[in-house]
Amino acid sequence: MRKLTYISVGFLLLFPLLALAYLSIVSNWMFPQLIHSNFTFRYWIETFSSSNTLLNSFVTSLLVAFCIALVATTFGFVVSLYIMFHSQQKKMLSLAFYPYLISPVIFGAMLNYYFIRINLTGTLSGILFAQWLYIFPYSILLFSTFWNDRIKQLTFQAFTLGASKYQSFIKILIPLAKPWLLLCFIQCFLISWFEYGITKVIGLGKINTLPIETMKFINEANPHLAAVSAGLMIFPLLLIFVAFMRREW
């Protein structure tokens, strides 16, 4: 019974991926003729051509997500250090929850007025800054769980033994925080990678990331290109999953 349960759960998890893979390699699909569709790799071949907008969107999303993850992780770790050693840490941490009390679309609409005034709407730099404002508080909240009493005691002990702030930061805190830094980087990368609302509002449709392209194909009732785009979206997630499973084994 347990083995059957595992198989059923595995099938339910894999079925959406199999459906995307199927839709991306068929043409002229007509329900209910699932098996008799014409199989072709035309959509994937066209995607990786140099002039294809979908490939450009993939590269843009990759660039945005990597930059956001790197900057948010770095700043989040440093800022959370100062917050957790501050006397008003609870009040300061409560401010980090503010962006997640509202939807990303509303958050983007609130930022849009100020971004228009400083000419950042419809630009890649505007999307980077807007996403950073949304994701940066998340990194602070994540790192706040790292600064427990044990870490604080080790830091104070290093100061007592004569270590400078730079030495304690580089030689003690960074090595201890490596798993958290990696986790925060992956989390921030995925949040930015799948982000749609803020990018749609701030980008004004001029900057096409992968989620924007996927929704465009869905609205155009183009299931094949939507499946290809969705397949590209889950590709980094599959890489992270495979890397995690190899580490566990």
ChimeraX commands (.cxc) that place a marker at each C-alpha (Angstrom):
marker #1 position 0.00,0.00,0.00 radius 0.5
marker #1 position 2.85,2.37,0.82 radius 0.5
marker #1 position 4.59,1.61,-2.47 radius 0.5
marker #1 position 1.37,2.26,-4.37 radius 0.5
marker #1 position 1.00,5.57,-2.54 radius 0.5
marker #1 position 4.53,6.63,-3.51 radius 0.5
marker #1 position 3.88,5.71,-7.14 radius 0.5
marker #1 position 0.61,7.64,-7.17 radius 0.5
marker #1 position 2.17,10.73,-5.62 radius 0.5
marker #1 position 5.11,10.53,-8.03 radius 0.5
marker #1 position 2.77,10.27,-10.99 radius 0.5
marker #1 position 0.73,13.25,-9.82 radius 0.5
marker #1 position 3.90,15.31,-9.47 radius 0.5
marker #1 position 5.27,14.27,-12.85 radius 0.5
marker #1 position 2.03,14.51,-14.81 radius 0.5
marker #1 position 2.13,18.32,-15.32 radius 0.5
marker #1 position 5.73,18.04,-16.54 radius 0.5
marker #1 position 4.81,15.23,-18.93 radius 0.5
marker #1 position 1.86,17.28,-20.20 radius 0.5
marker #1 position 4.13,20.26,-20.89 radius 0.5
marker #1 position 6.68,18.05,-22.65 radius 0.5
marker #1 position 3.93,16.50,-24.77 radius 0.5
marker #1 position 2.38,19.81,-25.80 radius 0.5
marker #1 position 5.80,21.22,-26.73 radius 0.5
marker #1 position 6.53,18.47,-29.28 radius 0.5
marker #1 position 3.15,18.08,-31.00 radius 0.5
marker #1 position 1.30,20.16,-33.57 radius 0.5
marker #1 position -2.34,20.32,-34.60 radius 0.5
marker #1 position -3.42,18.85,-31.29 radius 0.5
marker #1 position -7.17,18.29,-31.21 radius 0.5
marker #1 position -9.00,16.91,-28.20 radius 0.5
marker #1 position -9.55,13.98,-27.65 radius 0.5
marker #1 position -7.00,12.76,-30.22 radius 0.5
marker #1 position -4.07,12.66,-27.82 radius 0.5
marker #1 position -2.03,9.91,-29.47 radius 0.5
marker #1 position -2.66,10.75,-33.12 radius 0.5
marker #1 position -1.10,14.24,-33.02 radius 0.5
marker #1 position 1.79,15.14,-35.31 radius 0.5
marker #1 position 5.06,15.07,-33.39 radius 0.5
marker #1 position 7.63,17.74,-34.20 radius 0.5
marker #1 position 10.55,19.56,-32.56 radius 0.5
marker #1 position 9.89,22.70,-34.61 radius 0.5
marker #1 position 8.92,24.81,-31.61 radius 0.5
marker #1 position 12.08,23.95,-29.69 radius 0.5
marker #1 position 14.29,24.49,-32.74 radius 0.5
marker #1 position 12.71,27.89,-33.38 radius 0.5
marker #1 position 13.12,28.81,-29.72 radius 0.5
marker #1 position 16.90,28.47,-29.85 radius 0.5
marker #1 position 17.30,30.47,-33.03 radius 0.5
marker #1 position 19.16,33.75,-32.56 radius 0.5
marker #1 position 16.21,35.96,-33.52 radius 0.5
marker #1 position 13.59,34.25,-31.35 radius 0.5
marker #1 position 11.97,36.47,-28.70 radius 0.5
marker #1 position 11.47,33.51,-26.36 radius 0.5
marker #1 position 15.21,32.89,-26.13 radius 0.5
marker #1 position 15.78,36.59,-25.49 radius 0.5
marker #1 position 13.19,36.46,-22.70 radius 0.5
marker #1 position 14.95,33.44,-21.20 radius 0.5
marker #1 position 18.28,35.28,-21.16 radius 0.5
marker #1 position 16.66,38.41,-19.72 radius 0.5
marker #1 position 14.98,36.44,-16.93 radius 0.5
marker #1 position 18.23,34.63,-16.18 radius 0.5
marker #1 position 20.13,37.92,-15.96 radius 0.5
marker #1 position 17.49,39.59,-13.78 radius 0.5
marker #1 position 17.09,36.62,-11.42 radius 0.5
marker #1 position 20.84,36.13,-10.99 radius 0.5
marker #1 position 21.49,39.81,-10.28 radius 0.5
marker #1 position 18.57,40.07,-7.88 radius 0.5
marker #1 position 19.58,36.90,-6.02 radius 0.5
marker #1 position 23.20,38.01,-5.71 radius 0.5
marker #1 position 22.45,41.55,-4.54 radius 0.5
marker #1 position 19.52,40.59,-2.26 radius 0.5
marker #1 position 21.55,37.81,-0.59 radius 0.5
marker #1 position 24.58,40.05,-0.03 radius 0.5
marker #1 position 22.65,43.03,1.29 radius 0.5
marker #1 position 20.22,40.85,3.22 radius 0.5
marker #1 position 23.00,39.12,5.12 radius 0.5
marker #1 position 24.78,42.36,6.03 radius 0.5
marker #1 position 21.64,44.30,6.93 radius 0.5
marker #1 position 20.20,41.42,8.96 radius 0.5
marker #1 position 23.45,41.35,10.96 radius 0.5
marker #1 position 22.99,44.96,12.01 radius 0.5
marker #1 position 19.26,44.47,12.67 radius 0.5
marker #1 position 19.67,41.40,14.89 radius 0.5
marker #1 position 22.26,43.20,17.06 radius 0.5
marker #1 position 20.11,46.31,17.27 radius 0.5
marker #1 position 18.07,47.12,20.37 radius 0.5
marker #1 position 14.90,47.64,18.26 radius 0.5
marker #1 position 15.27,44.48,16.19 radius 0.5
marker #1 position 11.62,43.38,16.54 radius 0.5
marker #1 position 10.27,46.69,15.27 radius 0.5
marker #1 position 12.76,46.75,12.41 radius 0.5
marker #1 position 11.99,43.16,11.42 radius 0.5
marker #1 position 8.27,43.88,11.39 radius 0.5
marker #1 position 8.87,46.39,8.59 radius 0.5
marker #1 position 10.26,43.60,6.41 radius 0.5
marker #1 position 6.83,41.94,6.34 radius 0.5
marker #1 position 5.21,44.98,4.73 radius 0.5
marker #1 position 5.74,44.02,1.01 radius 0.5
marker #1 position 4.11,40.61,1.62 radius 0.5
marker #1 position 0.94,42.00,3.14 radius 0.5
marker #1 position -0.22,43.02,-0.35 radius 0.5
marker #1 position -0.10,41.36,-3.76 radius 0.5
marker #1 position 2.90,41.99,-6.05 radius 0.5
marker #1 position 0.65,43.78,-8.57 radius 0.5
marker #1 position -0.53,46.28,-5.95 radius 0.5
marker #1 position 3.02,46.68,-4.69 radius 0.5
marker #1 position 4.16,47.40,-8.24 radius 0.5
marker #1 position 1.31,49.88,-8.75 radius 0.5
marker #1 position 2.36,51.71,-5.58 radius 0.5
marker #1 position 5.93,51.94,-6.83 radius 0.5
marker #1 position 4.87,52.92,-10.34 radius 0.5
marker #1 position 4.14,56.57,-9.46 radius 0.5
marker #1 position 7.64,57.12,-8.12 radius 0.5
marker #1 position 9.24,55.16,-10.94 radius 0.5
marker #1 position 7.47,57.35,-13.50 radius 0.5
marker #1 position 8.86,60.46,-11.80 radius 0.5
marker #1 position 12.44,59.15,-12.00 radius 0.5
marker #1 position 12.01,57.65,-15.50 radius 0.5
marker #1 position 12.50,54.01,-14.50 radius 0.5
marker #1 position 9.26,52.58,-15.91 radius 0.5
marker #1 position 9.65,50.43,-18.98 radius 0.5
marker #1 position 13.37,49.87,-18.37 radius 0.5
marker #1 position 15.41,46.89,-17.29 radius 0.5
marker #1 position 16.99,48.87,-14.47 radius 0.5
marker #1 position 13.50,49.76,-13.21 radius 0.5
marker #1 position 12.49,46.09,-13.12 radius 0.5
marker #1 position 15.71,45.20,-11.31 radius 0.5
marker #1 position 15.17,47.91,-8.70 radius 0.5
marker #1 position 11.47,47.11,-8.22 radius 0.5
marker #1 position 12.10,43.39,-7.81 radius 0.5
marker #1 position 14.95,44.09,-5.41 radius 0.5
marker #1 position 12.66,46.22,-3.24 radius 0.5
marker #1 position 10.24,43.28,-3.12 radius 0.5
marker #1 position 12.74,40.44,-2.59 radius 0.5
marker #1 position 15.31,42.16,-0.36 radius 0.5
marker #1 position 13.01,42.12,2.73 radius 0.5
marker #1 position 12.55,38.37,2.22 radius 0.5
marker #1 position 16.29,37.81,2.50 radius 0.5
marker #1 position 16.34,39.78,5.76 radius 0.5
marker #1 position 13.52,37.64,7.16 radius 0.5
marker #1 position 15.29,34.45,6.10 radius 0.5
marker #1 position 18.62,35.46,7.64 radius 0.5
marker #1 position 16.91,36.58,10.86 radius 0.5
marker #1 position 16.52,32.89,11.74 radius 0.5
marker #1 position 20.28,32.40,11.32 radius 0.5
marker #1 position 21.25,34.88,14.03 radius 0.5
marker #1 position 20.41,32.71,17.03 radius 0.5
marker #1 position 21.96,32.88,20.49 radius 0.5
marker #1 position 24.77,30.49,19.55 radius 0.5
marker #1 position 25.92,32.71,16.67 radius 0.5
marker #1 position 25.72,35.81,18.84 radius 0.5
marker #1 position 27.73,34.16,21.61 radius 0.5
marker #1 position 30.43,33.06,19.14 radius 0.5
marker #1 position 30.63,36.60,17.81 radius 0.5
marker #1 position 30.95,38.14,21.27 radius 0.5
marker #1 position 33.53,35.51,22.19 radius 0.5
marker #1 position 35.59,36.42,19.11 radius 0.5
marker #1 position 35.48,40.08,20.12 radius 0.5
marker #1 position 36.56,39.15,23.64 radius 0.5
marker #1 position 39.56,37.23,22.29 radius 0.5
marker #1 position 40.70,40.25,20.29 radius 0.5
marker #1 position 39.20,39.62,16.84 radius 0.5
marker #1 position 38.21,42.67,14.83 radius 0.5
marker #1 position 34.78,43.07,13.22 radius 0.5
marker #1 position 36.27,42.24,9.82 radius 0.5
marker #1 position 38.00,39.10,11.11 radius 0.5
marker #1 position 34.90,37.81,12.90 radius 0.5
marker #1 position 32.80,38.48,9.83 radius 0.5
marker #1 position 35.15,36.73,7.37 radius 0.5
marker #1 position 36.56,33.94,9.55 radius 0.5
marker #1 position 33.51,33.04,11.66 radius 0.5
marker #1 position 30.21,34.33,10.33 radius 0.5
marker #1 position 30.71,33.66,6.61 radius 0.5
marker #1 position 31.79,29.99,7.06 radius 0.5
marker #1 position 28.90,29.33,9.43 radius 0.5
marker #1 position 26.42,31.03,7.12 radius 0.5
marker #1 position 27.40,29.25,3.88 radius 0.5
marker #1 position 24.33,26.95,3.83 radius 0.5
marker #1 position 22.07,29.93,4.59 radius 0.5
marker #1 position 23.71,32.05,1.91 radius 0.5
marker #1 position 23.16,29.31,-0.65 radius 0.5
marker #1 position 19.57,28.78,0.46 radius 0.5
marker #1 position 18.84,32.51,0.32 radius 0.5
marker #1 position 20.43,32.83,-3.12 radius 0.5
marker #1 position 18.31,29.97,-4.50 radius 0.5
marker #1 position 15.13,31.28,-2.90 radius 0.5
marker #1 position 15.64,34.83,-4.13 radius 0.5
marker #1 position 16.55,33.52,-7.59 radius 0.5
marker #1 position 13.34,31.51,-7.81 radius 0.5
marker #1 position 11.16,34.36,-6.53 radius 0.5
marker #1 position 12.59,36.67,-9.18 radius 0.5
marker #1 position 12.52,33.95,-11.84 radius 0.5
marker #1 position 8.77,33.35,-11.46 radius 0.5
marker #1 position 7.83,36.97,-10.70 radius 0.5
marker #1 position 5.10,38.36,-12.97 radius 0.5
marker #1 position 3.04,41.13,-11.33 radius 0.5
marker #1 position 5.75,43.70,-10.57 radius 0.5
marker #1 position 7.48,43.08,-13.88 radius 0.5
marker #1 position 4.22,43.56,-15.77 radius 0.5
marker #1 position 3.38,46.83,-14.03 radius 0.5
marker #1 position 6.84,48.41,-14.00 radius 0.5
marker #1 position 7.99,47.01,-17.35 radius 0.5
marker #1 position 4.87,48.27,-19.23 radius 0.5
marker #1 position 5.25,45.32,-21.60 radius 0.5
marker #1 position 8.55,46.66,-22.95 radius 0.5
marker #1 position 10.75,44.21,-21.04 radius 0.5
marker #1 position 9.65,40.66,-21.78 radius 0.5
marker #1 position 10.78,38.18,-19.17 radius 0.5
marker #1 position 9.90,34.51,-19.39 radius 0.5
marker #1 position 6.74,34.72,-17.21 radius 0.5
marker #1 position 5.52,37.64,-19.35 radius 0.5
marker #1 position 6.07,35.62,-22.54 radius 0.5
marker #1 position 4.36,32.57,-21.07 radius 0.5
marker #1 position 1.24,34.54,-20.14 radius 0.5
marker #1 position 1.24,36.13,-23.58 radius 0.5
marker #1 position 1.17,32.73,-25.27 radius 0.5
marker #1 position -1.59,31.58,-22.92 radius 0.5
marker #1 position -3.68,34.66,-23.73 radius 0.5
marker #1 position -3.10,34.02,-27.44 radius 0.5
marker #1 position -4.36,30.43,-27.00 radius 0.5
marker #1 position -1.05,29.02,-28.23 radius 0.5
marker #1 position -0.55,25.92,-26.06 radius 0.5
marker #1 position 2.56,24.71,-27.88 radius 0.5
marker #1 position 4.70,27.83,-27.41 radius 0.5
marker #1 position 3.23,28.24,-23.92 radius 0.5
marker #1 position 4.43,24.71,-23.12 radius 0.5
marker #1 position 7.90,25.47,-24.47 radius 0.5
marker #1 position 8.04,28.68,-22.43 radius 0.5
marker #1 position 6.80,26.90,-19.30 radius 0.5
marker #1 position 9.38,24.17,-19.88 radius 0.5
marker #1 position 12.12,26.80,-19.93 radius 0.5
marker #1 position 10.70,28.28,-16.72 radius 0.5
marker #1 position 10.94,25.03,-14.76 radius 0.5
marker #1 position 14.39,24.15,-16.17 radius 0.5
marker #1 position 16.38,25.90,-13.36 radius 0.5
marker #1 position 14.07,24.35,-10.78 radius 0.5
marker #1 position 14.81,20.89,-12.18 radius 0.5
marker #1 position 18.54,21.60,-12.07 radius 0.5
marker #1 position 18.29,22.61,-8.41 radius 0.5
marker #1 position 16.24,19.50,-7.66 radius 0.5
marker #1 position 18.75,17.20,-9.39 radius 0.5
marker #1 position 21.68,18.87,-7.58 radius 0.5
marker #1 position 19.90,18.48,-4.25 radius 0.5
marker #1 position 19.12,14.79,-4.89 radius 0.5
marker #1 position 22.72,14.05,-5.89 radius 0.5
marker #1 position 23.91,15.69,-2.70 radius 0.5
marker #1 position 21.50,13.59,-0.63 radius 0.5
marker #1 position 22.61,10.38,-2.33 radius 0.5
marker link #1:1,2 radius 0.2
marker link #1:2,3 radius 0.2
marker link #1:3,4 radius 0.2
marker link #1:4,5 radius 0.2
marker link #1:5,6 radius 0.2
marker link #1:6,7 radius 0.2
marker link #1:7,8 radius 0.2
marker link #1:8,9 radius 0.2
marker link #1:9,10 radius 0.2
marker link #1:10,11 radius 0.2
marker link #1:11,12 radius 0.2
marker link #1:12,13 radius 0.2
marker link #1:13,14 radius 0.2
marker link #1:14,15 radius 0.2
marker link #1:15,16 radius 0.2
marker link #1:16,17 radius 0.2
marker link #1:17,18 radius 0.2
marker link #1:18,19 radius 0.2
marker link #1:19,20 radius 0.2
marker link #1:20,21 radius 0.2
marker link #1:21,22 radius 0.2
marker link #1:22,23 radius 0.2
marker link #1:23,24 radius 0.2
marker link #1:24,25 radius 0.2
marker link #1:25,26 radius 0.2
marker link #1:26,27 radius 0.2
marker link #1:27,28 radius 0.2
marker link #1:28,29 radius 0.2
marker link #1:29,30 radius 0.2
marker link #1:30,31 radius 0.2
marker link #1:31,32 radius 0.2
marker link #1:32,33 radius 0.2
marker link #1:33,34 radius 0.2
marker link #1:34,35 radius 0.2
marker link #1:35,36 radius 0.2
marker link #1:36,37 radius 0.2
marker link #1:37,38 radius 0.2
marker link #1:38,39 radius 0.2
marker link #1:39,40 radius 0.2
marker link #1:40,41 radius 0.2
marker link #1:41,42 radius 0.2
marker link #1:42,43 radius 0.2
marker link #1:43,44 radius 0.2
marker link #1:44,45 radius 0.2
marker link #1:45,46 radius 0.2
marker link #1:46,47 radius 0.2
marker link #1:47,48 radius 0.2
marker link #1:48,49 radius 0.2
marker link #1:49,50 radius 0.2
marker link #1:50,51 radius 0.2
marker link #1:51,52 radius 0.2
marker link #1:52,53 radius 0.2
marker link #1:53,54 radius 0.2
marker link #1:54,55 radius 0.2
marker link #1:55,56 radius 0.2
marker link #1:56,57 radius 0.2
marker link #1:57,58 radius 0.2
marker link #1:58,59 radius 0.2
marker link #1:59,60 radius 0.2
marker link #1:60,61 radius 0.2
marker link #1:61,62 radius 0.2
marker link #1:62,63 radius 0.2
marker link #1:63,64 radius 0.2
marker link #1:64,65 radius 0.2
marker link #1:65,66 radius 0.2
marker link #1:66,67 radius 0.2
marker link #1:67,68 radius 0.2
marker link #1:68,69 radius 0.2
marker link #1:69,70 radius 0.2
marker link #1:70,71 radius 0.2
marker link #1:71,72 radius 0.2
marker link #1:72,73 radius 0.2
marker link #1:73,74 radius 0.2
marker link #1:74,75 radius 0.2
marker link #1:75,76 radius 0.2
marker link #1:76,77 radius 0.2
marker link #1:77,78 radius 0.2
marker link #1:78,79 radius 0.2
marker link #1:79,80 radius 0.2
marker link #1:80,81 radius 0.2
marker link #1:81,82 radius 0.2
marker link #1:82,83 radius 0.2
marker link #1:83,84 radius 0.2
marker link #1:84,85 radius 0.2
marker link #1:85,86 radius 0.2
marker link #1:86,87 radius 0.2
marker link #1:87,88 radius 0.2
marker link #1:88,89 radius 0.2
marker link #1:89,90 radius 0.2
marker link #1:90,91 radius 0.2
marker link #1:91,92 radius 0.2
marker link #1:92,93 radius 0.2
marker link #1:93,94 radius 0.2
marker link #1:94,95 radius 0.2
marker link #1:95,96 radius 0.2
marker link #1:96,97 radius 0.2
marker link #1:97,98 radius 0.2
marker link #1:98,99 radius 0.2
marker link #1:99,100 radius 0.2
marker link #1:100,101 radius 0.2
marker link #1:101,102 radius 0.2
marker link #1:102,103 radius 0.2
marker link #1:103,104 radius 0.2
marker link #1:104,105 radius 0.2
marker link #1:105,106 radius 0.2
marker link #1:106,107 radius 0.2
marker link #1:107,108 radius 0.2
marker link #1:108,109 radius 0.2
marker link #1:109,110 radius 0.2
marker link #1:110,111 radius 0.2
marker link #1:111,112 radius 0.2
marker link #1:112,113 radius 0.2
marker link #1:113,114 radius 0.2
marker link #1:114,115 radius 0.2
marker link #1:115,116 radius 0.2
marker link #1:116,117 radius 0.2
marker link #1:117,118 radius 0.2
marker link #1:118,119 radius 0.2
marker link #1:119,120 radius 0.2
marker link #1:120,121 radius 0.2
marker link #1:121,122 radius 0.2
marker link #1:122,123 radius 0.2
marker link #1:123,124 radius 0.2
marker link #1:124,125 radius 0.2
marker link #1:125,126 radius 0.2
marker link #1:126,127 radius 0.2
marker link #1:127,128 radius 0.2
marker link #1:128,129 radius 0.2
marker link #1:129,130 radius 0.2
marker link #1:130,131 radius 0.2
marker link #1:131,132 radius 0.2
marker link #1:132,133 radius 0.2
marker link #1:133,134 radius 0.2
marker link #1:134,135 radius 0.2
marker link #1:135,136 radius 0.2
marker link #1:136,137 radius 0.2
marker link #1:137,138 radius 0.2
marker link #1:138,139 radius 0.2
marker link #1:139,140 radius 0.2
marker link #1:140,141 radius 0.2
marker link #1:141,142 radius 0.2
marker link #1:142,143 radius 0.2
marker link #1:143,144 radius 0.2
marker link #1:144,145 radius 0.2
marker link #1:145,146 radius 0.2
marker link #1:146,147 radius 0.2
marker link #1:147,148 radius 0.2
marker link #1:148,149 radius 0.2
marker link #1:149,150 radius 0.2
marker link #1:150,151 radius 0.2
marker link #1:151,152 radius 0.2
marker link #1:152,153 radius 0.2
marker link #1:153,154 radius 0.2
marker link #1:154,155 radius 0.2
marker link #1:155,156 radius 0.2
marker link #1:156,157 radius 0.2
marker link #1:157,158 radius 0.2
marker link #1:158,159 radius 0.2
marker link #1:159,160 radius 0.2
marker link #1:160,161 radius 0.2
marker link #1:161,162 radius 0.2
marker link #1:162,163 radius 0.2
marker link #1:163,164 radius 0.2
marker link #1:164,165 radius 0.2
marker link #1:165,166 radius 0.2
marker link #1:166,167 radius 0.2
marker link #1:167,168 radius 0.2
marker link #1:168,169 radius 0.2
marker link #1:169,170 radius 0.2
marker link #1:170,171 radius 0.2
marker link #1:171,172 radius 0.2
marker link #1:172,173 radius 0.2
marker link #1:173,174 radius 0.2
marker link #1:174,175 radius 0.2
marker link #1:175,176 radius 0.2
marker link #1:176,177 radius 0.2
marker link #1:177,178 radius 0.2
marker link #1:178,179 radius 0.2
marker link #1:179,180 radius 0.2
marker link #1:180,181 radius 0.2
marker link #1:181,182 radius 0.2
marker link #1:182,183 radius 0.2
marker link #1:183,184 radius 0.2
marker link #1:184,185 radius 0.2
marker link #1:185,186 radius 0.2
marker link #1:186,187 radius 0.2
marker link #1:187,188 radius 0.2
marker link #1:188,189 radius 0.2
marker link #1:189,190 radius 0.2
marker link #1:190,191 radius 0.2
marker link #1:191,192 radius 0.2
marker link #1:192,193 radius 0.2
marker link #1:193,194 radius 0.2
marker link #1:194,195 radius 0.2
marker link #1:195,196 radius 0.2
marker link #1:196,197 radius 0.2
marker link #1:197,198 radius 0.2
marker link #1:198,199 radius 0.2
marker link #1:199,200 radius 0.2
marker link #1:200,201 radius 0.2
marker link #1:201,202 radius 0.2
marker link #1:202,203 radius 0.2
marker link #1:203,204 radius 0.2
marker link #1:204,205 radius 0.2
marker link #1:205,206 radius 0.2
marker link #1:206,207 radius 0.2
marker link #1:207,208 radius 0.2
marker link #1:208,209 radius 0.2
marker link #1:209,210 radius 0.2
marker link #1:210,211 radius 0.2
marker link #1:211,212 radius 0.2
marker link #1:212,213 radius 0.2
marker link #1:213,214 radius 0.2
marker link #1:214,215 radius 0.2
marker link #1:215,216 radius 0.2
marker link #1:216,217 radius 0.2
marker link #1:217,218 radius 0.2
marker link #1:218,219 radius 0.2
marker link #1:219,220 radius 0.2
marker link #1:220,221 radius 0.2
marker link #1:221,222 radius 0.2
marker link #1:222,223 radius 0.2
marker link #1:223,224 radius 0.2
marker link #1:224,225 radius 0.2
marker link #1:225,226 radius 0.2
marker link #1:226,227 radius 0.2
marker link #1:227,228 radius 0.2
marker link #1:228,229 radius 0.2
marker link #1:229,230 radius 0.2
marker link #1:230,231 radius 0.2
marker link #1:231,232 radius 0.2
marker link #1:232,233 radius 0.2
marker link #1:233,234 radius 0.2
marker link #1:234,235 radius 0.2
marker link #1:235,236 radius 0.2
marker link #1:236,237 radius 0.2
marker link #1:237,238 radius 0.2
marker link #1:238,239 radius 0.2
marker link #1:239,240 radius 0.2
marker link #1:240,241 radius 0.2
marker link #1:241,242 radius 0.2
marker link #1:242,243 radius 0.2
marker link #1:243,244 radius 0.2
marker link #1:244,245 radius 0.2
marker link #1:245,246 radius 0.2
marker link #1:246,247 radius 0.2
marker link #1:247,248 radius 0.2
marker link #1:248,249 radius 0.2
view
